[in-house]
Amino acid sequence: MTPRRLPNRPIRALLLLALAAGLAPAARCEALPPRKPATPPASFAPAVQRGSAWAVGIYMFVPGEDEPRVGAGFLVDDKGAIATSAHLVDGARQILVALPDKRLVVATLEGLDMASDVALLRVDPPPRAHPVFGRPGQLHVGDWVMAVGEPFGLERSVSAGIVSGKDRHFGDDGEVLFIQSDVSLNPGNSGGPLLDASGAIVGMNARTIVGPVGTPGASLAVPIDIVLQLVGELRKDATTPPRPRLGALFDDVPPLTAWAAGRREASGAIVLSVARGSLAEQLRLRSGDIVTAMNGRPIAGSADLVNALLAWRRATDTRIAVRRGTEDLVLTLDPGAETAQTAPASGAGR
């Protein structure tokens, strides 16, 4: 049945009353067209077929461990470079890569960044495939995503779910962000690709936050743009110097901490700890400081600080605004601090 339109007379009367009371009339609201509900595709097979062309299995032999480690990875170019999780390959005596065409080849470890848990491998000759990358910034909560990996050693297994959150940051993870999803990840998925609904790579699967017994956990993946930046820094032929590393752990500001500091909103990033000999120590950052800006860039939360640190290129002339107790301070680095920056650990030659 067609809904009846309400007469205009009562609305006009209300407007006259509002004007008589000295109030401005409310803006007219236009009805938005109904949004079509998202429906799952009839099959994920086309996207999986596309994305699996860049996924690899990784098998590592580590001295002192009875069983080989099993993980996953993916191609990041057509020259044999492969990204995976650093914790998988750290300390490995030999690394084997299972390519999409079933070939097993020995990989060399070109570099690894333990702080961000990203490693760069290389195989030769390179597979004949050129990966396609998506844009994590264009993902929406509720979008479909898929994981390809080797859970429990089951080759090239696929699981699907939706994006549950974006730009997640945790205080003990330093300068990295995560895409949260409800995709099922198990041992053997670490380092593998997170694919969007088209099969493009949008992230690297990292780990799962395990819930209480009987409840599912939340899965985390590093956005592909961050992975590619870290891989670029790990390459032997990198043309840019390594970026500075702050050397501090930080997190979002808890609401009660903001209230105790006399602030009406929980914005900024709170410093949790400062490493000895780090740039953070040279800046005279302290635990409990709330970072509100870096080099003129506002910091509304820990994710903003991560993005500012990923874009950081020179330690000298750095200016960080902090709230310390009831004081607002601007901390600067002394000349020569560039030599104190912390570079990612390199695993070249193993």
C-alpha positions as MATLAB code, in Angstrom:
seq = 'MTPRRLPNRPIRALLLLALAAGLAPAARCEALPPRKPATPPASFAPAVQRGSAWAVGIYMFVPGEDEPRVGAGFLVDDKGAIATSAHLVDGARQILVALPDKRLVVATLEGLDMASDVALLRVDPPPRAHPVFGRPGQLHVGDWVMAVGEPFGLERSVSAGIVSGKDRHFGDDGEVLFIQSDVSLNPGNSGGPLLDASGAIVGMNARTIVGPVGTPGASLAVPIDIVLQLVGELRKDATTPPRPRLGALFDDVPPLTAWAAGRREASGAIVLSVARGSLAEQLRLRSGDIVTAMNGRPIAGSADLVNALLAWRRATDTRIAVRRGTEDLVLTLDPGAETAQTAPASGAGR';
ca = [
       0.000    0.000    0.000;
       1.322    3.466   -0.925;
       2.068    5.529    2.197;
       0.062    8.721    2.524;
       1.892   12.042    2.452;
       1.299   14.132    5.577;
      -0.400   17.496    4.933;
       1.838   20.567    4.913;
      -0.426   22.614    7.233;
       0.899   21.248   10.563;
       4.500   21.694    9.380;
       3.838   25.320    8.459;
       2.267   25.883   11.869;
       5.345   24.496   13.582;
       7.602   26.761   11.509;
       5.527   29.791   12.469;
       5.831   28.833   16.128;
       9.594   28.427   15.771;
       9.954   31.825   14.104;
       7.768   33.408   16.751;
      10.108   31.987   19.406;
      13.116   33.497   17.626;
      14.403   30.151   16.370;
      15.733   29.517   12.887;
      13.748   26.965   10.901;
      15.383   23.559   10.642;
      17.039   22.599    7.356;
      14.890   20.457    5.127;
      15.981   16.823    5.012;
      15.898   14.971    1.723;
      15.142   11.275    1.876;
      18.125    9.180    0.726;
      17.498    6.371   -1.731;
      17.618    2.983   -0.017;
      21.026    1.353   -0.222;
      21.094   -2.090   -1.720;
      22.263   -4.597    0.881;
      25.628   -6.210    0.215;
      25.249   -9.789   -0.861;
      27.990  -12.405   -1.067;
      29.096  -13.359   -4.550;
      27.765  -16.580   -5.981;
      31.321  -17.905   -5.788;
      34.707  -16.671   -4.615;
      36.379  -18.975   -7.136;
      37.329  -16.304   -9.736;
      38.931  -14.071   -7.081;
      40.722  -17.011   -5.461;
      42.025  -18.217   -8.817;
      43.388  -14.767   -9.523;
      44.923  -14.153   -6.102;
      46.359  -17.647   -5.702;
      48.674  -16.979   -8.627;
      50.792  -14.851   -6.254;
      50.515  -16.923   -3.069;
      53.323  -19.264   -1.985;
      53.878  -21.809    0.767;
      57.001  -21.475    2.922;
      58.758  -24.301    4.787;
      61.628  -23.517    7.149;
      64.173  -25.711    8.880;
      65.389  -24.185   12.137;
      68.242  -25.632   14.225;
      66.954  -27.088   17.488;
      63.366  -27.516   16.272;
      62.148  -31.053   15.582;
      59.493  -30.107   13.025;
      59.849  -27.643   10.138;
      57.941  -24.397   10.429;
      55.146  -23.923    7.925;
      53.882  -20.558    6.739;
      52.881  -18.603    3.683;
      53.938  -15.611    1.631;
      53.273  -13.841   -1.632;
      55.102  -12.318   -4.565;
      55.615   -8.556   -4.438;
      57.089   -8.171   -7.935;
      57.941  -10.208  -11.021;
      61.636  -10.458  -10.086;
      61.341  -13.136   -7.405;
      60.808  -10.973   -4.300;
      58.489  -12.530   -1.699;
      57.022  -10.972    1.452;
      56.298  -13.034    4.557;
      56.291  -12.776    8.358;
      59.666  -12.174    9.976;
      58.974  -14.426   12.967;
      58.604  -17.388   10.598;
      62.006  -17.134    8.942;
      64.076  -15.712   11.791;
      66.874  -18.182   12.574;
      66.022  -20.533    9.712;
      68.887  -22.622    8.332;
      67.067  -23.320    5.062;
      63.925  -21.835    3.521;
      61.935  -23.659    0.852;
      59.208  -21.957   -1.162;
      56.357  -23.846   -2.818;
      55.460  -21.832   -5.927;
      51.967  -21.725   -7.475;
      53.104  -24.179  -10.194;
      54.071  -26.730   -7.485;
      57.823  -26.204   -7.910;
      59.923  -26.193   -4.726;
      62.824  -23.742   -4.718;
      65.324  -22.564   -2.126;
      64.866  -18.941   -1.067;
      67.420  -16.522    0.309;
      66.597  -14.131    3.131;
      67.285  -10.611    1.909;
      66.196   -8.806    5.050;
      63.767   -8.757    7.943;
      62.228   -6.190   10.243;
      61.367   -7.922   13.503;
      59.679   -4.820   14.954;
      57.099   -4.818   12.138;
      57.230   -8.612   11.571;
      57.903   -8.311    7.831;
      60.602  -10.227    5.944;
      61.806  -10.159    2.348;
      62.782  -13.389    0.554;
      64.070  -13.877   -2.967;
      63.895  -16.844   -5.333;
      65.726  -17.371   -8.620;
      64.579  -17.832  -11.329;
      61.526  -15.691  -10.578;
      58.021  -17.066  -11.207;
      56.193  -15.731  -14.243;
      53.588  -13.754  -12.384;
      53.051  -10.088  -11.622;
      50.993   -9.467   -8.478;
      48.143   -6.988   -8.376;
      47.707   -4.876   -5.248;
      44.501   -3.369   -3.944;
      44.044   -0.192   -1.916;
      43.493   -0.852    1.789;
      42.332    2.737    2.259;
      39.341    2.004    0.041;
      38.255   -1.037    2.029;
      35.080   -0.587    4.038;
      34.021   -2.365    7.177;
      31.796   -5.156    5.896;
      33.728   -5.743    2.641;
      34.560   -9.337    1.744;
      38.175  -10.505    2.125;
      39.921  -13.867    1.758;
      43.079  -15.475    3.118;
      45.285  -17.937    1.240;
      47.805  -19.975    3.215;
      48.986  -23.327    4.518;
      47.009  -23.815    7.771;
      48.171  -26.985    9.575;
      50.158  -27.794    6.430;
      47.052  -27.993    4.230;
      48.359  -26.577    0.966;
      46.807  -23.444   -0.509;
      43.768  -23.364    1.728;
      41.304  -20.486    1.436;
      39.047  -18.882    4.048;
      36.703  -15.918    3.652;
      35.129  -13.287    5.888;
      34.522   -9.574    6.165;
      36.539   -6.556    7.243;
      35.734   -5.899   10.905;
      37.873   -2.811   11.464;
      40.628   -0.687    9.945;
      43.729    1.127   11.195;
      43.965   -1.015   14.323;
      47.017   -0.310   16.458;
      48.241   -2.100   19.571;
      50.628   -0.690   22.134;
      53.187   -3.493   21.852;
      53.364   -3.441   18.037;
      55.216   -0.168   17.468;
      55.067    1.405   14.014;
      52.540   -0.807   12.240;
      48.769   -0.890   11.694;
      46.363   -3.750   11.033;
      43.223   -4.614    9.110;
      40.906   -6.555   11.401;
      38.679   -9.262    9.923;
      36.796  -12.379   10.930;
      38.649  -14.481    8.355;
      39.744  -17.787    9.913;
      43.527  -17.823   10.418;
      45.425  -20.792   11.813;
      49.082  -21.836   12.176;
      50.419  -21.818    8.630;
      48.503  -18.712    7.530;
      51.072  -16.230    8.843;
      52.699  -14.231    6.056;
      50.121  -15.155    3.434;
      48.073  -12.697    1.384;
      44.773  -11.127    2.368;
      42.774  -10.681   -0.842;
      39.851   -8.409   -1.620;
      36.763   -9.553   -3.494;
      38.542   -9.082   -6.838;
      41.559  -11.184   -5.832;
      43.951   -8.233   -5.399;
      46.331   -8.304   -2.416;
      45.279   -5.827    0.292;
      47.317   -7.112    3.218;
      49.658   -9.668    4.764;
      48.081  -11.980    7.330;
      49.881  -11.596   10.635;
      48.122  -13.261   13.561;
      44.906  -13.865   15.465;
      43.786  -12.356   18.753;
      42.579  -15.470   20.527;
      39.313  -15.168   22.429;
      38.189  -17.182   25.453;
      37.654  -20.900   25.016;
      34.829  -21.547   22.604;
      34.782  -18.057   21.065;
      36.332  -17.001   17.749;
      39.233  -14.586   17.711;
      39.904  -11.503   15.596;
      42.313  -11.839   12.675;
      44.873   -9.165   11.859;
      46.662   -8.322    8.605;
      49.220   -5.619    7.821;
      47.913   -3.333    5.031;
      49.730   -3.936    1.756;
      50.885   -0.325    1.400;
      52.792   -0.640    4.698;
      54.165   -4.048    3.662;
      55.436   -2.654    0.358;
      57.080    0.292    2.123;
      58.866   -2.033    4.548;
      59.883   -4.374    1.736;
      61.320   -1.399   -0.131;
      63.403   -0.509    2.912;
      64.696   -4.097    3.190;
      65.836   -4.455   -0.417;
      69.594   -4.699   -0.964;
      69.290   -2.198   -3.813;
      67.188    0.285   -1.813;
      67.934    3.794   -3.082;
      66.653    5.658   -0.018;
      68.299    5.581    3.418;
      66.445    3.763    6.201;
      63.879    5.953    7.921;
      64.363    6.947   11.554;
      62.858    4.720   14.224;
      61.403    6.402   17.295;
      62.120    3.623   19.764;
      58.986    4.064   21.864;
      55.806    2.103   22.427;
      52.540    4.018   22.412;
      48.778    3.507   22.321;
      45.481    5.393   22.180;
      44.766    7.595   25.178;
      42.417    5.898   27.687;
      39.397    8.106   28.468;
      40.141    8.194   32.218;
      43.745    9.261   31.554;
      42.515   12.134   29.387;
      40.041   13.159   32.085;
      42.731   13.111   34.774;
      44.903   15.346   32.571;
      42.097   17.894   32.349;
      41.140   17.065   28.774;
      37.564   16.675   27.597;
      38.408   14.275   24.780;
      40.650   11.208   24.629;
      42.773   12.319   21.668;
      46.482   11.896   21.026;
      48.820    8.933   21.527;
      50.105    8.066   24.984;
      53.742    6.959   25.345;
      53.995    3.617   27.159;
      57.770    3.129   27.250;
      60.989    4.604   25.861;
      63.970    2.469   24.815;
      67.432    3.382   26.035;
      69.623    5.065   23.438;
      66.653    5.655   21.136;
      65.586    8.810   19.352;
      62.632    8.923   21.727;
      65.079    9.179   24.641;
      67.015   11.917   22.837;
      63.755   13.761   22.331;
      63.244   13.466   26.105;
      59.941   11.691   25.665;
      58.645   10.117   28.860;
      56.172    7.399   29.686;
      52.801    9.047   30.154;
      53.437   11.848   27.640;
      50.511   12.371   25.278;
      51.708   13.126   21.722;
      49.401   15.649   20.056;
      51.412   16.602   16.942;
      54.528   15.591   15.023;
      56.248   17.996   12.645;
      53.047   20.025   12.415;
      50.891   16.952   11.748;
      47.999   16.602   14.240;
      47.906   13.318   16.155;
      44.366   12.323   17.122;
      45.247    8.725   17.999;
      47.964    6.090   17.857;
      47.132    5.266   14.217;
      47.918    8.877   13.275;
      51.285    8.606   15.007;
      52.055    5.376   13.129;
      51.334    7.087    9.805;
      53.481   10.076   10.808;
      56.376    7.763   11.724;
      56.061    5.813    8.465;
      56.360    9.118    6.593;
      59.305   10.269    8.749;
      62.473   10.747    6.702;
      64.850   12.972    8.720;
      65.519   12.811   12.423;
      67.036   16.282   12.592;
      64.637   19.205   12.981;
      61.962   16.855   14.318;
      59.368   18.552   16.520;
      56.936   16.569   18.656;
      54.223   18.320   20.659;
      53.222   16.574   23.890;
      50.931   17.105   26.821;
      52.820   16.294   30.040;
      50.558   16.525   33.053;
      49.026   19.967   32.700;
      51.820   21.358   30.510;
      51.998   21.582   26.710;
      55.578   21.080   25.475;
      57.356   20.936   22.118;
      60.293   18.498   22.066;
      63.055   18.829   19.479;
      66.053   16.731   18.499;
      69.567   18.093   18.853;
      71.791   18.274   15.728;
      73.534   14.994   15.002;
      70.663   12.836   16.186;
      70.441   11.311   12.697;
      73.240    8.891   13.589;
      71.211    7.424   16.457;
      68.320    6.153   14.375;
      67.449    2.475   14.666;
      67.503    0.562   11.400;
      65.646   -2.744   10.894;
      67.714   -5.863   11.424;
      69.027   -7.322    8.186;
      69.155  -11.033    7.468;
      70.972  -10.835    4.160;
      73.149  -13.781    3.286;
      71.389  -16.421    5.377;
];
